[in-house]
Amino acid sequence: MAALTDAKRIVIKIGSALLVDRTTGTLRADWLAGLAQDVVWLKQSGAGVVLVSSGSIALGRGVLGLGDGSLALEQSQAAAAVGQIRLARAYEEVLAPHGITTAQVLVTLEDSANRRRYLNSRATLETLLALGAVPIVNENDTVATDEIRFGDNDRLAAQIAVTVGADQLILLSDVDGFYSANPSQDSTAKRYDTIDKITPEIEAMAGDAGSGLSKGGMKTKLMAAKTAVSAGCAMAITDGFALRPLSALAAGANATWFTAHTDPQAARKGWIAAMKPLGTLTLDAGAVAALARGTSLLPAGITAISGAFERGDAVALLRADGTRIGSGLARYSAVEAEQIKGHQSAEIEALLGYPGRAALIHRDDMAL
């Protein structure tokens, strides 16, 4: 496996049991300070870092005196509202002294299921990372119900890894890897160092959640691994209780790595290329040449538009003679694209009546 310091973009999932003391319901401040040091180390190595953090409900229930038992939906949402503000403040307080800006990003399942909202989330996260910030992502438990929730942050972390094009996803857990059986119940259980393919046999070995504060179990971690590796992102499960858990992982701490057989960019390009186009954009010679140099597609280079597509839909890219050169995800609907085609990006706001994105198709959303 590539070293952590070789990764260009890393998503780290933090479970509730790591952040919140089960006995007192309070934040484990020393552990969080150690994690902050690891984040600084990764950023100094040149990586963009995203933290997907549980803990808001676990923190909030302690503040509200809700005890350790199961909570009604409205109690969970109330606990999340109280706990989330404390969670965000805690991350800011440990990272700000290192000169790191944090950003809170709360999402629901709809933000990835709905194409338009997915692209909005992706653009926001990309901008935050480009500006050097560390996004702190959590499910928006104050509004999410069973019908619109991920249900656990393992799945959420995998989706965020796909969204930002991460090459590594680290699940900091209360177990040190994937075992052939539950090691607390079977002394012969074997831990896997590496899993190259998630077979039905591997899936049959997965158990359920074992922590009173966490929602996820090994089954959800396997689901996360499937999502991650299919998008070119390697994933590790490791024990997060060490005070510097990522440094420990880099130094050889027990872990299971799920290997990816492609890279994030190639996986995304393949996904876009396989989508059925819902329209076409005809480009002038200058735009075709610019795309070959790796640039985004600007409205000025478009001469004709066909089809009834919406923002986020796939469209085919054509030369003037009708030859297809690739496809991409449109950042404007067909109606909007018709209004701005042939114009400079600086004119978009005047033409549409509201600010827009400079590119009609970003180079990361294009397969040539």
Secondary structure, 3 states (H helix, E strand, C coil): CCCHHHCCEEEEEECHHHHECCCCCCECHHHHHHHHHHHHHHHHCCCEEEEEECCHHHHHHHHCCCCCCCCCHHHHHHHHHHHHHHHHHHHHHHHHHHCCCEEEEEECCHHHHCHHHHHHHHHHHHHHHHCCCEEEEEECCCCCCHHHCCCCHHHHHHHHHHHHCCCEEEEEECCCCEECCCCCCCCCCCEECEECCCCHHHHHHCCCCCCCCCCCCHHHHHHHHHHHHHCCCEEEEEECCCCCHHHHHHCCCCEEEECCCCCHHHHHHHHHHHCCCCEEEEECHHHHHHHHCCCCECHHHEEEEEECCCCCCEEEEECCCCCEEEEEECCCCHHHHHHHCCCCHHHHHHHHCCCCCCCCECHHHEEC
